[in-house]
Every structure is written in C-alpha cells, then in structure tokens.
Amino acid sequence: MANARWPVDSDSAAATAPRKTKAPAKFKIAMTVNGVHTEREVAPWTTLLDFLRDYLDLTGTKKGCDHGQCGACTVLVDGRRVNSCMTLAVMKDGASVTTIEGLAANGSLHPLQQAFIDHDAFQCGYCTPGQICSAAGMISEGRAKSPDEIRELMSGNICRCGAYPNIVAAIQQAMAQS
C-alpha cells in the first residue's frame, strides 16, 4: 500500500515539530572607525570584518580566507594590525579602528598608498588594502630596519600574484618618508 497514510499521533507530532527559540540577544557596541564615532547593535558572532563591510559599508577591507591566514582583512585597531576576520566586533567595543579608507587624509593619499602606486606593488589588488594596513602598523611598531625584516614582519600577508619585491620596495619608500 504505497499510498496509505498512517494516522498521526498528535503527541508525537508535537514532539517532533521544530521548537521556537528566542533569538539571541544583540549587543550594542560603539567604536571610532576612521575617525567617526559609530554605534550599532550586532549579533555576538559578528566579526569585525563583517561589521565593517556589512554594517558600515566599508568594503575596502577584503574577505580572503576567513581563517586568519592570508591577511587580506588586516585593519588597525588602536594602532595595531589585526586580522579582522578572526576578531569579534563585540571584543573591540570602544576601540579605534582604521581601515584602508581611513588612511588618506585631506584628499591626499597616505605615503604607503602612494608608494604602492609608485612601485606598482599590486597586480590584481585584492590583497593591497590588507598589505597597506599591515605595513602601516609595522612601520609604527618601528622594528623593521632591513628588507629581510620587512619580509618577515609582513609574512602574515599573502599576495597570490607574487608582487613581493615591489611591496617591499614600496614599504621601504614609505619608511624613508616617515
């Protein structure tokens, strides 16, 4: 009897019905992003990367691997370089965040942005925002003195196109200017 319908026990049907659960609480966070104070409510699992891209429409920061391995999502948080895909937005409540969009000032490119253009330090450009933010953080750390040190301290930022020699040259130019 392929078309036979079995009687449904109302108690067992209720037991297998999906339960209605209350949505998790959202958290109100406040931070300064590129010099502008902002407050939003976010789900607790919202990454800083998704907060920047989806809540603030700052799409310069790229989602590369989403595992903290490529550096495409690097931004500066309180002046330190951070992989925004591995950082929860709620963890940075009260912080100051700088993205690639916030580096230029008064209509002039940041010295690193200009150096990347001068040295053709990008091909496809996908990694460039993360490379530039990471380099800005590295320069402010003051630890890189040689090309080898630059390469080591920038090793968390991958360029799939292989523009590494030009990236190092651009960073050296910007370091000379600072």
N, CA, C and O of each residue as an XYZ file, in Angstrom:
712
protein
N       0.829     -1.181      0.000
C       0.000      0.000      0.000
C       0.876      1.247      0.000
O       1.136      1.840      1.047
N       1.307      1.620     -1.146
C       2.220      2.743     -1.256
C       1.566      4.069     -0.916
O       2.247      4.983     -0.450
N       0.267      4.200     -1.134
C      -0.415      5.469     -0.891
C      -1.107      5.525      0.459
O      -1.812      6.494      0.739
N      -0.935      4.554      1.274
C      -1.623      4.549      2.568
C      -1.048      5.626      3.465
O       0.160      5.862      3.484
N      -1.913      6.262      4.193
C      -1.492      7.285      5.153
C      -1.667      6.704      6.546
O      -2.710      6.141      6.878
N      -0.654      6.848      7.330
C      -0.702      6.367      8.695
C      -1.318      7.425      9.578
O      -1.095      8.617      9.366
N      -2.069      7.021     10.539
C      -2.623      8.018     11.456
C      -1.481      8.698     12.226
O      -0.500      8.064     12.615
N      -1.642      9.971     12.423
C      -0.615     10.747     13.116
C      -1.043     10.939     14.552
O      -2.132     11.439     14.834
N      -0.181     10.538     15.444
C      -0.416     10.743     16.870
C      -0.076     12.206     17.175
O       1.058     12.638     16.968
N      -1.040     12.949     17.656
C      -0.820     14.383     17.880
C       0.287     14.646     18.895
O       0.985     15.654     18.785
N       0.465     13.775     19.870
C       1.525     13.979     20.850
C       2.901     13.822     20.211
O       3.805     14.611     20.487
N       3.069     12.805     19.354
C       4.367     12.605     18.721
C       4.640     13.681     17.679
O       5.795     14.050     17.466
N       3.605     14.188     17.029
C       3.790     15.265     16.047
C       4.289     16.524     16.746
O       5.163     17.223     16.233
N       3.730     16.809     17.917
C       4.168     17.986     18.653
C       5.608     17.825     19.135
O       6.366     18.792     19.208
N       5.968     16.589     19.462
C       7.316     16.344     19.959
C       8.362     16.501     18.865
O       9.507     16.848     19.158
N       7.997     16.254     17.617
C       8.972     16.353     16.528
C       8.919     17.692     15.809
O       9.767     17.968     14.960
N       7.945     18.523     16.132
C       7.853     19.838     15.496
C       9.037     20.693     15.939
O       9.490     20.588     17.079
N       9.533     21.533     15.043
C      10.661     22.391     15.425
C      10.262     23.312     16.572
O       9.165     23.871     16.594
N      11.155     23.449     17.496
C      10.907     24.322     18.637
C      11.167     25.758     18.244
O      12.093     26.056     17.490
N      10.362     26.615     18.751
C      10.588     28.038     18.525
C      11.517     28.516     19.632
O      11.203     28.425     20.819
N      12.651     29.021     19.215
C      13.608     29.512     20.200
C      13.710     31.018     20.083
O      13.494     31.599     19.019
N      14.031     31.612     21.162
C      14.196     33.056     21.204
C      15.512     33.411     20.512
O      16.532     32.759     20.736
N      15.484     34.430     19.686
C      16.696     34.886     19.006
C      17.705     35.362     20.050
O      17.325     35.954     21.060
N      18.987     35.102     19.806
C      19.991     35.550     20.776
C      20.021     37.073     20.861
O      19.713     37.782     19.903
N      20.392     37.532     22.010
C      20.455     38.976     22.238
C      21.505     39.603     21.346
O      22.536     38.996     21.059
N      21.241     40.799     20.916
C      22.234     41.577     20.196
C      22.924     42.482     21.203
O      22.363     42.835     22.241
N      24.137     42.843     20.874
C      24.922     43.698     21.755
C      25.125     45.051     21.095
O      25.413     45.134     19.901
N      24.976     46.091     21.867
C      25.250     47.430     21.355
C      26.728     47.699     21.549
O      27.248     47.598     22.660
N      27.396     48.038     20.469
C      28.816     48.359     20.539
C      29.033     49.764     19.993
O      28.258     50.261     19.175
N      30.087     50.377     20.458
C      30.475     51.705     19.991
C      31.964     51.662     19.690
O      32.749     51.108     20.461
N      32.338     52.237     18.589
C      33.764     52.361     18.257
C      33.948     53.536     17.321
O      32.999     54.034     16.716
N      35.172     53.956     17.220
C      35.523     55.011     16.283
C      36.170     54.339     15.081
O      37.201     53.677     15.202
N      35.558     54.515     13.934
C      36.066     53.897     12.714
C      36.455     55.011     11.748
O      35.620     55.816     11.336
N      37.719     55.041     11.403
C      38.257     56.065     10.506
C      37.919     57.477     11.001
O      37.604     58.369     10.212
N      37.992     57.655     12.319
C      37.775     58.962     12.919
C      36.320     59.316     13.175
O      36.034     60.405     13.673
N      35.391     58.420     12.846
C      33.967     58.692     13.025
C      33.406     57.757     14.092
O      33.530     56.536     13.987
N      32.793     58.336     15.116
C      32.178     57.532     16.170
C      30.924     56.850     15.609
O      30.117     57.484     14.930
N      30.773     55.566     15.897
C      29.601     54.826     15.430
C      29.121     53.881     16.520
O      29.912     53.347     17.297
N      27.817     53.687     16.560
C      27.196     52.739     17.486
C      26.236     51.877     16.692
O      25.461     52.381     15.880
N      26.288     50.584     16.928
C      25.403     49.633     16.246
C      25.081     48.485     17.188
O      25.789     48.245     18.166
N      24.002     47.781     16.876
C      23.686     46.536     17.562
C      24.104     45.396     16.655
O      23.765     45.376     15.472
N      24.846     44.443     17.215
C      25.347     43.320     16.415
C      25.099     42.005     17.144
O      25.017     41.964     18.371
N      24.985     40.950     16.378
C      24.919     39.616     16.951
C      26.274     39.294     17.559
O      27.293     39.794     17.081
N      26.311     38.476     18.596
C      27.586     38.227     19.281
C      28.645     37.560     18.407
O      29.831     37.650     18.724
N      28.270     36.914     17.347
C      29.225     36.212     16.484
C      29.681     37.051     15.283
O      30.402     36.547     14.422
N      29.276     38.311     15.215
C      29.660     39.179     14.099
C      31.146     39.503     14.181
O      31.622     40.025     15.190
N      31.872     39.192     13.119
C      33.298     39.513     13.105
C      33.483     41.002     12.833
O      32.592     41.669     12.307
N      34.638     41.499     13.196
C      34.957     42.890     12.903
C      34.918     43.123     11.393
O      34.460     44.171     10.936
N      35.394     42.157     10.628
C      35.364     42.265      9.163
C      33.933     42.439      8.664
O      33.657     43.341      7.874
N      33.028     41.584      9.119
C      31.634     41.688      8.676
C      30.985     42.967      9.190
O      30.156     43.558      8.500
N      31.350     43.397     10.385
C      30.843     44.660     10.909
C      31.243     45.807      9.985
O      30.405     46.633      9.623
N      32.512     45.861      9.604
C      32.990     46.937      8.742
C      32.323     46.900      7.372
O      31.885     47.930      6.860
N      32.249     45.716      6.786
C      31.717     45.584      5.436
C      30.184     45.671      5.392
O      29.627     46.389      4.561
N      29.509     44.944      6.280
C      28.052     44.817      6.188
C      27.292     45.905      6.942
O      26.216     46.314      6.505
N      27.822     46.375      8.052
C      27.124     47.380      8.839
C      27.533     48.804      8.458
O      26.715     49.721      8.519
N      28.794     48.990      8.066
C      29.294     50.336      7.791
C      29.579     50.579      6.313
O      29.966     51.686      5.937
N      29.395     49.566      5.471
C      29.640     49.673      4.025
C      31.074     50.082      3.693
O      31.310     50.754      2.689
N      32.024     49.684      4.526
C      33.447     49.925      4.259
C      33.999     48.655      3.617
O      34.503     47.765      4.302
N      33.895     48.587      2.306
C      34.218     47.347      1.589
C      35.662     47.279      1.105
O      36.032     46.342      0.398
N      36.473     48.248      1.474
C      37.881     48.190      1.090
C      38.601     47.034      1.749
O      39.482     46.424      1.143
N      38.238     46.729      2.982
C      38.820     45.590      3.687
C      38.251     44.326      3.070
O      37.033     44.177      2.973
N      39.108     43.423      2.657
C      38.673     42.250      1.888
C      38.547     41.004      2.743
O      39.269     40.820      3.723
N      37.617     40.156      2.349
C      37.457     38.843      2.957
C      38.202     37.870      2.050
O      37.767     37.579      0.936
N      39.330     37.374      2.547
C      40.135     36.456      1.750
C      39.852     35.023      2.128
O      39.020     34.361      1.506
N      40.536     34.546      3.138
C      40.419     33.138      3.527
C      39.394     32.918      4.633
O      38.904     31.801      4.804
N      39.062     33.963      5.384
C      38.138     33.880      6.522
C      38.653     32.952      7.618
O      37.876     32.449      8.430
N      39.974     32.729      7.637
C      40.599     31.872      8.645
C      41.830     32.511      9.272
O      42.551     31.850     10.020
N      42.086     33.793      8.979
C      43.233     34.486      9.555
C      44.569     34.081      8.966
O      45.607     34.289      9.594
N      44.563     33.508      7.773
C      45.807     33.010      7.195
C      46.372     33.862      6.065
O      47.549     33.732      5.729
N      45.552     34.737      5.468
C      46.046     35.448      4.284
C      46.330     36.926      4.525
O      47.134     37.516      3.802
N      45.698     37.535      5.513
C      45.958     38.940      5.826
C      45.186     39.943      4.991
O      45.362     41.147      5.179
N      44.335     39.494      4.073
C      43.581     40.433      3.238
C      42.665     41.325      4.060
O      42.294     42.413      3.621
N      42.299     40.867      5.250
C      41.351     41.595      6.102
C      42.038     42.465      7.147
O      41.373     42.958      8.057
N      43.342     42.666      7.044
C      44.080     43.406      8.067
C      43.598     44.847      8.167
O      43.493     45.558      7.167
N      43.305     45.259      9.399
C      42.975     46.645      9.726
C      43.797     47.022     10.951
O      44.446     46.171     11.559
N      43.765     48.283     11.303
C      44.461     48.746     12.501
C      43.439     48.976     13.609
O      42.467     49.709     13.426
N      43.662     48.353     14.744
C      42.810     48.540     15.921
C      43.685     49.143     17.006
O      44.637     48.524     17.480
N      43.345     50.349     17.384
C      44.162     51.104     18.342
C      45.625     51.123     17.897
O      46.541     51.014     18.712
N      45.822     51.265     16.576
C      47.148     51.379     16.005
C      47.874     50.068     15.752
O      48.965     50.067     15.182
N      47.287     48.956     16.165
C      47.936     47.649     15.986
C      47.232     46.882     14.873
O      46.011     46.952     14.736
N      48.002     46.159     14.090
C      47.411     45.405     12.984
C      46.701     44.152     13.503
O      47.202     43.435     14.369
N      45.522     43.924     12.941
C      44.651     42.851     13.396
C      43.994     42.202     12.184
O      43.589     42.886     11.244
N      43.894     40.876     12.215
C      43.102     40.164     11.205
C      41.640     40.296     11.615
O      41.196     39.659     12.571
N      40.902     41.119     10.893
C      39.524     41.419     11.301
C      38.580     40.236     11.126
O      37.499     40.225     11.715
N      38.961     39.247     10.332
C      38.097     38.070     10.157
C      38.136     37.166     11.382
O      37.248     36.332     11.556
N      39.139     37.314     12.225
C      39.302     36.470     13.411
C      38.983     37.217     14.706
O      39.228     36.704     15.797
N      38.444     38.412     14.587
C      38.169     39.255     15.743
C      36.681     39.535     15.803
O      36.096     40.001     14.825
N      36.068     39.258     16.931
C      34.650     39.560     17.085
C      34.477     41.055     17.329
O      35.238     41.664     18.081
N      33.479     41.632     16.690
C      33.233     43.070     16.824
C      32.986     43.451     18.279
O      33.434     44.509     18.721
N      32.280     42.603     19.033
C      31.995     42.933     20.435
C      33.264     43.022     21.272
O      33.276     43.684     22.309
N      34.330     42.360     20.831
C      35.603     42.412     21.552
C      36.274     43.777     21.398
O      37.147     44.129     22.192
N      35.881     44.535     20.400
C      36.521     45.816     20.114
C      35.629     47.002     20.441
O      35.826     48.105     19.929
N      34.639     46.761     21.305
C      33.790     47.838     21.789
C      34.681     48.916     22.410
O      35.499     48.621     23.281
N      34.525     50.148     21.968
C      35.311     51.261     22.487
C      36.629     51.495     21.777
O      37.333     52.456     22.086
N      36.975     50.641     20.835
C      38.264     50.748     20.145
C      38.223     51.788     19.031
O      37.163     52.267     18.627
N      39.404     52.112     18.559
C      39.571     52.967     17.386
C      40.080     52.086     16.254
O      41.129     51.454     16.377
N      39.341     52.044     15.155
C      39.667     51.178     14.021
C      39.986     52.036     12.803
O      39.275     52.993     12.497
N      41.057     51.682     12.121
C      41.408     52.359     10.870
C      41.433     51.317      9.767
O      42.123     50.302      9.866
N      40.671     51.583      8.716
C      40.653     50.716      7.536
C      41.407     51.424      6.410
O      41.878     52.549      6.577
N      41.511     50.766      5.286
C      42.189     51.358      4.130
C      41.530     52.690      3.747
O      42.204     53.607      3.278
N      40.209     52.791      3.948
C      39.502     54.025      3.602
C      39.892     55.178      4.528
O      39.725     56.342      4.165
N      40.406     54.867      5.712
C      40.726     55.896      6.690
C      42.174     56.342      6.695
O      42.549     57.203      7.491
N      42.996     55.776      5.826
C      44.418     56.144      5.824
C      44.687     57.476      5.133
O      45.524     58.254      5.591
N      43.991     57.740      4.046
C      44.188     59.003      3.326
C      43.667     60.148      4.187
O      42.724     59.973      4.958
N      44.282     61.315      4.054
C      43.853     62.471      4.841
C      43.837     63.724      3.974
O      44.746     63.959      3.178
N      42.794     64.517      4.144
C      42.677     65.814      3.451
C      42.855     65.695      1.945
O      43.477     66.553      1.318
N      42.315     64.644      1.373
C      42.381     64.472     -0.078
C      43.719     63.980     -0.595
O      43.904     63.871     -1.808
N      44.655     63.680      0.291
C      45.967     63.185     -0.124
C      46.114     61.729      0.304
O      45.696     61.340      1.395
N      46.707     60.946     -0.564
C      46.943     59.545     -0.236
C      47.930     59.425      0.922
O      48.801     60.277      1.100
N      47.786     58.379      1.688
C      48.765     58.034      2.717
C      50.073     57.708      1.986
O      50.020     57.193      0.869
N      51.241     57.986      2.571
C      52.504     57.681      1.903
C      52.615     56.226      1.430
O      53.218     55.961      0.390
N      52.047     55.297      2.174
C      52.074     53.898      1.724
C      51.210     53.691      0.486
O      51.594     52.960     -0.427
N      50.053     54.327      0.454
C      49.194     54.197     -0.721
C      49.907     54.738     -1.962
O      49.867     54.124     -3.028
N      50.561     55.893     -1.809
C      51.286     56.467     -2.943
C      52.473     55.594     -3.330
O      52.753     55.415     -4.516
N      53.171     55.049     -2.338
C      54.327     54.195     -2.625
C      53.908     52.922     -3.354
O      54.627     52.456     -4.238
N      52.763     52.354     -3.001
C      52.277     51.169     -3.706
C      51.997     51.495     -5.166
O      52.232     50.662     -6.041
N      51.499     52.689     -5.437
C      51.281     53.114     -6.824
C      52.622     53.331     -7.508
O      52.840     52.855     -8.622
N      53.524     54.051     -6.839
C      54.832     54.363     -7.427
C      55.615     53.109     -7.798
O      56.318     53.093     -8.808
N      55.500     52.068     -6.996
C      56.288     50.848     -7.211
C      55.482     49.725     -7.850
O      55.950     48.590     -7.935
N      54.275     50.042     -8.298
C      53.410     49.033     -8.916
C      53.380     47.777     -8.037
O      53.623     46.662     -8.499
N      53.072     47.999     -6.745
C      53.159     46.936     -5.741
C      51.876     46.121     -5.629
O      51.539     45.607     -4.562
N      51.184     46.016     -6.725
C      49.975     45.194     -6.751
C      49.723     44.758     -8.185
O      50.135     45.425     -9.134
N      49.054     43.651     -8.326
C      48.622     43.232     -9.652
C      47.102     43.189     -9.667
O      46.458     44.066    -10.245
N      46.529     42.174     -9.036
C      45.068     42.129     -9.000
C      44.525     43.129     -7.982
O      43.405     43.615     -8.141
N      45.290     43.444     -6.945
C      44.899     44.440     -5.962
C      44.063     43.925     -4.811
O      43.738     44.687     -3.901
N      43.707     42.651     -4.827
C      42.822     42.140     -3.778
C      43.476     42.209     -2.399
O      42.814     42.546     -1.417
N      44.747     41.899     -2.321
C      45.432     41.900     -1.022
C      45.914     43.285     -0.613
O      46.312     43.481      0.535
N      45.886     44.236     -1.517
C      46.510     45.535     -1.300
C      46.006     46.275     -0.059
O      46.838     46.790      0.687
N      44.702     46.362      0.210
C      44.277     47.058      1.425
C      44.867     46.440      2.693
O      45.309     47.160      3.588
N      44.875     45.120      2.771
C      45.459     44.449      3.931
C      46.961     44.647      4.003
O      47.514     44.839      5.086
N      47.631     44.600      2.847
C      49.080     44.823      2.808
C      49.408     46.226      3.317
O      50.332     46.402      4.111
N      48.656     47.212      2.862
C      48.938     48.595      3.236
C      48.661     48.822      4.720
O      49.466     49.448      5.409
N      47.529     48.318      5.219
C      47.237     48.483      6.651
C      48.268     47.757      7.508
O      48.699     48.271      8.540
N      48.658     46.573      7.081
C      49.671     45.838      7.830
C      51.002     46.585      7.815
O      51.680     46.670      8.839
N      51.374     47.120      6.663
C      52.625     47.879      6.564
C      52.580     49.132      7.437
O      53.581     49.487      8.059
N      51.432     49.801      7.490
C      51.305     50.988      8.351
C      51.512     50.611      9.816
O      52.194     51.318     10.558
N      50.924     49.504     10.219
C      51.121     49.032     11.584
C      52.557     48.635     11.848
O      53.107     48.939     12.907
N      53.170     47.953     10.886
C      54.561     47.518     11.027
C      55.498     48.722     11.148
O      56.408     48.725     11.977
N      55.271     49.731     10.326
C      56.124     50.923     10.378
C      55.991     51.603     11.743
O      56.988     52.046     12.315
N      54.777     51.687     12.261
C      54.606     52.339     13.569
C      55.208     51.502     14.701
O      55.560     52.049     15.746
N      55.331     50.193     14.510
C      55.998     49.347     15.508
C      57.489     49.669     15.583
O      58.110     49.517     16.636
N      58.062     50.115     14.457
C      59.462     50.527     14.427
C      60.475     49.401     14.506
O      61.635     49.643     14.843
N      60.068     48.184     14.206
C      61.000     47.060     14.334
C      61.707     46.708     13.032
O      62.787     46.118     13.068
N      61.139     47.048     11.897
C      61.728     46.668     10.609
C      62.783     47.686     10.195
O      62.515     48.884     10.101
N      63.983     47.180      9.952
C      65.083     48.062      9.532
C      65.652     47.644      8.170
O      66.272     48.454      7.482
N      65.444     46.402      7.790
C      66.035     45.890      6.545
C      64.942     45.215      5.709
O      63.863     44.909      6.216
N      65.232     44.986      4.422
C      64.270     44.255      3.585
C      63.919     42.878      4.148
O      62.767     42.452      4.063
N      64.892     42.187      4.717
C      64.599     40.874      5.310
C      63.642     41.001      6.493
O      62.743     40.175      6.652
N      63.828     42.024      7.321
C      62.920     42.236      8.444
C      61.524     42.624      7.965
O      60.525     42.199      8.546
N      61.454     43.429      6.909
C      60.153     43.781      6.320
C      59.447     42.511      5.858
O      58.275     42.299      6.168
N      60.165     41.666      5.115
C      59.563     40.422      4.620
C      59.072     39.548      5.766
O      57.980     38.984      5.690
N      59.858     39.432      6.817
C      59.470     38.610      7.965
C      58.240     39.179      8.667
O      57.302     38.445      8.981
N      58.247     40.484      8.911
C      57.143     41.100      9.647
C      55.874     41.246      8.810
O      54.793     41.472      9.355
N      56.000     41.121      7.508
C      54.839     41.165      6.610
C      54.419     39.765      6.163
O      53.547     39.630      5.305
N      55.022     38.734      6.729
C      54.779     37.371      6.251
C      53.348     36.885      6.484
O      52.948     35.878      5.901
N      52.580     37.565      7.309
C      51.177     37.195      7.516
C      50.255     37.714      6.432
O      49.055     37.441      6.456
N      50.795     38.453      5.489
C      50.009     38.991      4.385
C      50.460     38.358      3.079
O      51.583     38.569      2.621
N      49.575     37.589      2.496
C      49.898     36.843      1.279
C      49.458     37.627      0.051
O      48.368     38.200      0.019
N      50.323     37.644     -0.958
C      49.994     38.196     -2.273
C      50.007     37.032     -3.244
O      51.067     36.497     -3.571
N      48.849     36.647     -3.697
C      48.764     35.495     -4.606
C      49.393     35.785     -5.965
O      49.764     34.864     -6.693
N      49.510     37.059     -6.299
C      50.120     37.416     -7.584
C      51.644     37.454     -7.513
O      52.309     37.460     -8.550
N      52.196     37.480     -6.325
C      53.650     37.458     -6.173
C      54.328     38.797     -6.361
O      55.443     38.851     -6.881
N      53.691     39.875     -5.956
C      54.272     41.206     -6.116
C      55.185     41.583     -4.950
O      55.392     42.767     -4.685
N      55.725     40.596     -4.260
C      56.508     40.836     -3.042
C      57.678     41.804     -3.213
O      57.836     42.689     -2.372
N      58.510     41.686     -4.256
C      59.632     42.644     -4.371
C      59.141     44.095     -4.449
O      59.752     44.990     -3.864
N      58.063     44.320     -5.156
C      57.529     45.674     -5.290
C      56.883     46.147     -3.987
O      56.946     47.331     -3.655
N      56.263     45.226     -3.252
C      55.668     45.563     -1.958
C      56.772     46.000     -0.992
O      56.622     47.006     -0.298
N      57.861     45.264     -0.944
C      58.976     45.615     -0.063
C      59.553     46.971     -0.455
O      59.850     47.794      0.411
N      59.713     47.208     -1.758
C      60.234     48.497     -2.222
C      59.298     49.636     -1.835
O      59.757     50.709     -1.442
N      58.002     49.413     -1.942
C      57.021     50.455     -1.571
C      57.097     50.746     -0.079
O      57.051     51.906      0.331
N      57.212     49.707      0.732
C      57.313     49.897      2.173
C      58.588     50.633      2.531
O      58.580     51.502      3.404
N      59.689     50.295      1.865
C      60.954     50.996      2.120
C      60.816     52.477      1.791
O      61.313     53.326      2.531
N      60.145     52.794      0.687
C      59.940     54.204      0.307
C      59.146     54.931      1.395
O      59.508     56.034      1.806
N      58.062     54.303      1.854
C      57.222     54.941      2.872
C      57.982     55.076      4.191
O      57.821     56.069      4.899
N      58.807     54.086      4.523
C      59.600     54.163      5.761
C      60.595     55.313      5.685
O      60.836     55.987      6.687
N      61.172     55.545      4.524
C      62.130     56.636      4.349
C      61.463     57.988      4.521
O      62.106     58.955      4.929
N      60.162     58.058      4.206
C      59.431     59.317      4.301
C      58.928     59.586      5.715
O      58.569     60.717      6.041
N      58.901     58.542      6.565
C      58.344     58.760      7.908
C      59.414     59.029      8.942
O      59.102     59.230     10.116
